[in-house]
C-alpha cells in the first residue's frame, strides 16, 4: 500500500475512534467526511494494487461509504436519546454534562408553585437592591 493511502486510512481510523468515544456530533460529522475523502482517494488512486473498477475495488468504496453513513447516523441516534433524557431532567452519561435548571425539569410541582417561588425570589431581590441603594443613615 502506498504511503498516502496508509496515512489517510490511519487518520480516518483515528477520527472514527474519537468520534465513537465522544458525544460531540461535529466530530462524528468530521469522521464521516474523512471516510468520504477516503472514497474520493480510492476512486482516483485504487489502493492495495487493485485495478480500477475491479469487484474488490468497488467493494472497498461501498464499504467505506457505508462506514461514513453509519458514523453520522449513530451520532443522530445518540443525539435523540440525549435530548429525550435532557427533557426529562436527567443527565446523560456521555462526555459532556449539562446541569438542567430546575424550572426546565418536568417535575411534580405545578406551574402555579413555580410562579409563586419565582415571585418570592423576585421580591427578595428587589428588597436587597433597595437596602443596598438606600442604606439607613446613622445619626451621628
N, C-alpha and C positions, 0 to 999 in steps of 0.2 A: 504494500500500500504506500502511496506517495505521501510525502510529509504534509502538504496542505490538507489532505483528506484526514490524516490522523489528527492533526491539530483541530480541525473543525469538529470532528467527532468527539474528541476529548472535551472541547469547550461545550458542546451541546449536551453531553452526558453530565457534566458538572452542573450546568444550568438546570437541567431536568431534575437532578437530585436535590438541588437547593429549592427548586420550585415545589417539589412534593413535600419538603420539610417545612416550608413556610406557608403562612396563611395569606400572604400578600399576592393579590391577583395580578398585579403588574409584573411580578417575577414569573408567574405562570405564563403570561402572555409573551414575555420576552423569550422564555424557553421554547414555546411553540414556534415563535418566529425563527428561532435558531434551527429548529427542525426543518422548517420550510426553506431556510437558507441552505441547509444541507441537501435538500431535494434539488434546489436550483444548481448547486455544485455538482451533484450526481448526474443531472441531465447533461450538463456541459462537459464534464470530465468523468466518465464511468470509472468508479473505484474498483479496487481489487483485480485489476487487469481484465475486467469484463468488457465485452463488446457492446456497444450502444444498441439498445433495442432487444437484447437477449432476455430471455424469460427471468433469469435471476436479477438482471439489472432493473427490470420493471418491478419485480417483487421488492427490491430494496427501496425503490421510490414509493411504492404503495404503502409499505410498512412504515416508512418514515412520515408520510403524510398522516397515517393513522395515529402514530405516536403524538404528533403535533396536535391533532384534534383532540386526542384523549386528554392531554395536559390541560388544554383550555376548558374542556367540558368538566373535568374533575374540579377545576377551580370554581366554575359556576355552581356545581353541586354543593361544594363546601360553603360557598357564599350564601346560598339559600338556607342551608342548615344553620349557619351562624346568625342570619337575620331572624329566623324563627326563634332561636334561643334568646337573642337580644330583645325581641319584642316581649318575651315572657319575663324579662328581667334577670335572666341567667347570664353568667359569664361563660364564654366558651373556653375550652382547654387548648385553644390554638396559641400561636406565638404572640399575638397581640391581644392585650386585655384592655377593655374599656369599662369604667365604672358607670353604670346606668344611674342617672339621677332618680331619686325616689318618686318624683312626680311623674316619671315616664313609665314606671313599673305598673303592670296591671295587677294591683293588689286587691285586698278586701275592702279597703276604705272607699267610701263613695266620693263623688266629685264635690259634694257639699262639705264633707270633712276636710278635704284638701283645700278647698276655697277658704274655709274658716282658719286653717293653720296658716295659709299664706297671708290672710288679712291680719292675723295676730302678729306674725313676724314683721309685717309692714308697719304696723303700729309701733312695735318695739323699736324699729329702725328710725322712724320719724321722731320718737321721743328721745333717743340717744343723740340724734342730729341736733335737735332743738337744745338739749342740755349743752352740747359742745359749742354751739354757736352763741348761745345766750347764757353764759355761766352766771351764777348768783354772785352779786358783788358783796364783798366783805366790808363791813363798816370799820373804819379804821381811823 
